[in-house]
Every structure is written in C-alpha cells, then in structure tokens.
Amino acid sequence: MRWHDLLFMHWPVDAEALRRRLPAGLAIDAFEGSAWIGVVPFRMTCVRPRLVPGLPGLSAFPELNVRTYVTRDGKPGVWFLSLDAASALAVRLARARFRLPYFRARMSCRESDGWVDYASERIDSGAPAAGLAARYRPVGPTFLARPGTLDHFLTARYCLYATDRDGSLLRGEIDHPPWPLQSAECEVGRSSMIASHGLAPLSDRPRLLFARRLDVAAWSVGPA
C-alpha cells in the first residue's frame, strides 16, 4: 500500500488512563516518562494483496487512526484504539484479517493551495461517534528522524498489536523505509477522536509532523 499526505498529531496523555485501555500482555512504551497518543489522518492508494491487482472500492480511500505505543517482550509497536476508513469493503477485510477496530466513516481528503483539507465523520452503526475536520500543510525541509529523538520514537514503528476474538494477543509485522518527515502546521475545526476513547491530551499543543508519501507492506497477524 501507499500512504499519502499523512499528518502525525501527537500529544502526551495520562499513562494510567491509557493503561486501562490496553489488553493484558502489553506495556505502555513511554518516551522520557511520557505516554503518547496520536491522531493520524491520511489517504491510501495501491492497497492490495501481493501479486494481485488493485480492486475498485478497496485500493484507494482516506483513513484516520488513533494510536498509541506499546511493547511486548521488548518489541515496540503500535496499538490502535480505532481506525476509520471510507471503504466499507476495506473495513470488513481489515477487521477479519488484522483483527483491528476499524469503522466506516464518511471522509474526504483534498489538496488546495498547498493545504490538505481533511474531514471524517464516523457512520458505523453501534460505534461511538467520532469525527475530525482539519486542514494542514508541511513547512520546512524534509528530514529523517534520528534514533533517540521523540520524532523517531513516534514514527519508527515496525509492528502492530491486536487481539483475537478470544482475547489472545496478536502481532503483525510492518515494513517501510524511514519516514521522509517535515514539520507541519494544522488548523483544527473540530475533533472528537481522542475524546471518543474517554481520554484527554495533557497539552494544548500537539507535536505535528507531515509525510508526503510512503510505501508500506503489512503481514497478517499471528500469535504475539
């Protein structure tokens, strides 16, 4: 798959409140003592199984996720609190194959005058209401985050964790080159993505990073 026009919005969050939302077997991965939560809007293209051509309604759509950072047996990864996508077929397949909390949403992602205008409103029946309306753009030169920095901690993640229907812990490997990052600015009109999980950021000013494009491969989940 290929990810485009991605914005990382990250805030520190109360570790105890976050821990209550993690399954047994996962520990919070903190940076200098702080737990972090991210809201990540972007759009996807070329989404397909290996050696299979793209399919209408499945291969290109916006996505929006709420994520945090965890470890198990010393292996750091991502825990997704929620993932919203504009493709109903992609939502069903991702729930089945990756056991991730995907929800259907009405979404748009368009670029105009250097800004990315992004809107999402969850429409999945029975799911908590959640939405985002924002515009963002990159500022400054492209860089690669250095190991040991906060930017590297927040972006250099090469596996995800999930749980099976019986509650057992799963892990899926992810492969991608280093993120070509830029600093970013963002104007948020409305966001309830973090609040929909009963959490609140500990800062009014998020860490903002932008990535124009990244090619990504993901493997099906298996026992962690």
Wavefront OBJ file of the C-alpha trace (Angstrom):
o trace
v 0.000 0.000 0.000
v 0.991 3.621 -0.410
v 0.239 6.337 2.147
v -0.134 9.965 1.069
v -0.467 13.384 2.719
v -0.141 11.990 6.210
v -0.226 14.132 9.338
v 1.037 12.878 12.696
v -0.654 14.781 15.545
v 0.728 13.643 18.896
v 0.036 14.654 22.487
v 1.244 13.355 25.850
v -1.542 11.557 27.684
v -2.137 10.283 31.208
v -0.455 6.880 31.414
v -2.847 5.387 33.975
v -5.924 6.314 31.941
v -4.296 4.904 28.822
v -3.219 1.676 30.521
v -6.855 0.836 31.311
v -7.492 0.720 27.555
v -4.747 -1.786 26.782
v -5.107 -5.567 26.843
v -3.178 -7.745 29.260
v 0.289 -8.506 27.996
v 1.044 -5.077 26.557
v 3.003 -2.377 28.372
v 2.992 1.316 27.554
v 6.062 2.387 25.619
v 6.923 5.789 27.088
v 9.362 8.446 25.904
v 11.266 10.091 28.741
v 8.498 9.022 31.112
v 5.567 10.244 28.999
v 2.893 8.161 27.274
v 1.736 9.472 23.894
v -1.412 9.319 21.801
v -1.636 10.126 18.116
v -4.341 11.108 15.648
v -3.196 10.329 12.111
v -5.203 11.342 9.012
v -4.021 10.351 5.540
v -5.146 8.710 2.317
v -4.187 5.340 0.888
v -3.659 4.090 -2.657
v -2.414 0.827 -4.173
v -3.932 -1.182 -1.307
v -3.853 -4.811 -2.432
v -2.577 -8.276 -1.588
v 0.795 -9.135 -3.074
v 0.688 -10.152 -6.756
v -2.965 -9.090 -7.024
v -4.091 -6.015 -8.990
v -5.956 -3.214 -7.275
v -9.706 -3.580 -6.798
v -12.377 -0.846 -7.098
v -13.596 0.277 -3.689
v -10.661 -1.315 -1.914
v -7.419 0.097 -3.299
v -7.800 3.847 -2.632
v -9.541 5.637 0.243
v -8.904 8.023 3.168
v -8.079 6.596 6.580
v -7.856 8.061 10.070
v -6.432 6.318 13.097
v -5.997 6.915 16.817
v -2.907 5.138 18.106
v -0.543 4.745 20.991
v 2.756 2.966 21.599
v 3.333 -0.291 23.413
v 5.870 -3.055 23.969
v 5.731 -6.799 24.494
v 8.833 -8.818 25.364
v 10.962 -5.848 24.405
v 9.453 -5.441 20.916
v 7.954 -1.964 20.435
v 4.884 -1.481 18.285
v 1.603 0.335 17.719
v -1.709 -0.238 19.458
v -4.654 1.178 17.530
v -7.535 2.443 19.617
v -9.566 2.982 16.449
v -9.206 3.166 12.688
v -11.760 4.851 10.422
v -11.873 4.276 6.660
v -14.074 5.410 3.805
v -14.208 1.952 2.203
v -16.802 -0.424 3.669
v -15.090 -3.376 1.979
v -11.685 -2.424 3.377
v -13.194 -2.115 6.864
v -14.648 -5.633 6.712
v -11.467 -7.180 5.355
v -9.198 -5.402 7.859
v -11.376 -6.465 10.779
v -11.202 -10.085 9.612
v -7.548 -10.271 8.569
v -5.851 -7.965 11.057
v -8.367 -8.052 13.954
v -8.219 -4.258 14.169
v -11.003 -1.910 15.398
v -11.929 -0.461 12.003
v -15.073 1.622 11.494
v -16.814 3.001 8.435
v -16.753 6.766 8.022
v -17.790 9.435 5.552
v -14.475 11.022 4.588
v -12.773 13.439 2.212
v -9.136 14.386 1.665
v -8.265 17.080 -0.879
v -5.295 19.339 -1.509
v -5.828 23.011 -2.332
v -3.263 25.825 -2.433
v -0.718 23.718 -0.573
v -3.126 22.738 2.217
v -4.680 19.310 2.752
v -8.365 19.677 3.665
v -9.483 16.629 5.616
v -12.879 15.666 7.014
v -14.158 12.464 8.612
v -17.430 11.545 10.306
v -17.940 8.013 11.614
v -21.115 6.338 10.313
v -20.617 2.798 11.621
v -23.772 1.729 13.453
v -23.192 0.891 17.093
v -19.777 2.561 17.209
v -19.052 5.655 19.314
v -19.498 8.903 17.407
v -16.185 10.426 16.332
v -15.044 12.928 13.746
v -12.340 15.279 12.570
v -12.315 18.406 10.426
v -8.886 19.937 9.848
v -6.553 21.455 7.299
v -2.808 21.010 7.389
v 0.338 21.513 5.357
v 4.063 20.812 5.534
v 6.520 23.547 6.472
v 10.277 23.316 6.263
v 12.643 20.824 4.645
v 12.303 17.054 4.574
v 14.339 15.160 7.182
v 14.836 11.690 8.615
v 14.286 11.404 12.362
v 17.384 10.466 14.335
v 17.221 7.434 16.654
v 16.733 8.519 20.233
v 14.602 11.543 19.351
v 10.889 11.955 20.009
v 10.133 12.103 16.288
v 11.835 8.754 15.754
v 10.008 7.228 18.735
v 6.630 8.350 17.359
v 7.130 7.219 13.766
v 9.656 4.362 13.527
v 7.275 1.514 14.326
v 7.526 -1.820 12.574
v 4.776 -3.926 14.073
v 1.214 -3.613 15.306
v -0.578 -5.428 18.096
v -4.180 -6.597 18.162
v -6.346 -9.120 19.992
v -8.190 -12.138 18.661
v -11.846 -12.843 19.395
v -10.859 -14.876 22.460
v -8.701 -12.017 23.801
v -5.349 -13.580 22.909
v -2.659 -11.152 21.837
v -1.638 -10.927 18.165
v 1.177 -9.202 16.327
v 1.562 -8.174 12.692
v 4.838 -7.085 11.125
v 5.103 -3.869 9.098
v 7.861 -2.913 6.674
v 8.613 0.541 5.286
v 11.604 2.815 4.681
v 12.352 5.651 7.131
v 9.690 8.343 7.117
v 10.502 11.407 4.954
v 9.232 13.889 7.547
v 8.548 17.600 7.532
v 7.374 19.895 10.274
v 3.733 20.849 9.822
v 1.064 23.318 10.769
v -2.580 22.443 11.297
v -5.890 24.220 11.798
v -8.439 22.006 13.537
v -12.067 22.935 13.146
v -13.423 20.002 15.109
v -12.029 16.811 16.619
v -13.590 14.214 18.885
v -11.261 11.343 18.015
v -9.402 11.205 21.335
v -12.441 12.114 23.434
v -14.352 9.205 21.872
v -11.991 6.930 23.822
v -12.558 8.736 27.119
v -9.085 10.293 27.031
v -7.801 13.849 27.018
v -4.413 15.230 25.932
v -2.164 16.713 28.590
v -1.119 19.557 26.286
v -2.923 22.013 24.013
v -0.057 21.983 21.524
v 0.481 18.733 19.609
v 3.719 17.655 18.009
v 2.991 17.921 14.263
v 4.794 16.025 11.506
v 3.905 15.606 7.840
v 4.858 12.936 5.291
v 4.025 13.305 1.618
v 4.278 9.638 0.621
v 5.460 6.277 1.924
v 5.244 2.738 0.533
v 4.288 0.181 3.191
v 3.929 -3.604 3.390
v 1.998 -5.326 6.185
v 1.745 -9.010 7.101
v -1.235 -10.818 8.568
v -1.322 -11.049 12.341
v -0.249 -14.105 14.302
v 0.345 -15.028 17.955
v 2.435 -12.368 19.728
l 1 2 3 4 5 6 7 8 9 10 11 12 13 14 15 16 17 18 19 20 21 22 23 24 25 26 27 28 29 30 31 32 33 34 35 36 37 38 39 40 41 42 43 44 45 46 47 48 49 50 51 52 53 54 55 56 57 58 59 60 61 62 63 64 65 66 67 68 69 70 71 72 73 74 75 76 77 78 79 80 81 82 83 84 85 86 87 88 89 90 91 92 93 94 95 96 97 98 99 100 101 102 103 104 105 106 107 108 109 110 111 112 113 114 115 116 117 118 119 120 121 122 123 124 125 126 127 128 129 130 131 132 133 134 135 136 137 138 139 140 141 142 143 144 145 146 147 148 149 150 151 152 153 154 155 156 157 158 159 160 161 162 163 164 165 166 167 168 169 170 171 172 173 174 175 176 177 178 179 180 181 182 183 184 185 186 187 188 189 190 191 192 193 194 195 196 197 198 199 200 201 202 203 204 205 206 207 208 209 210 211 212 213 214 215 216 217 218 219 220 221 222 223 224
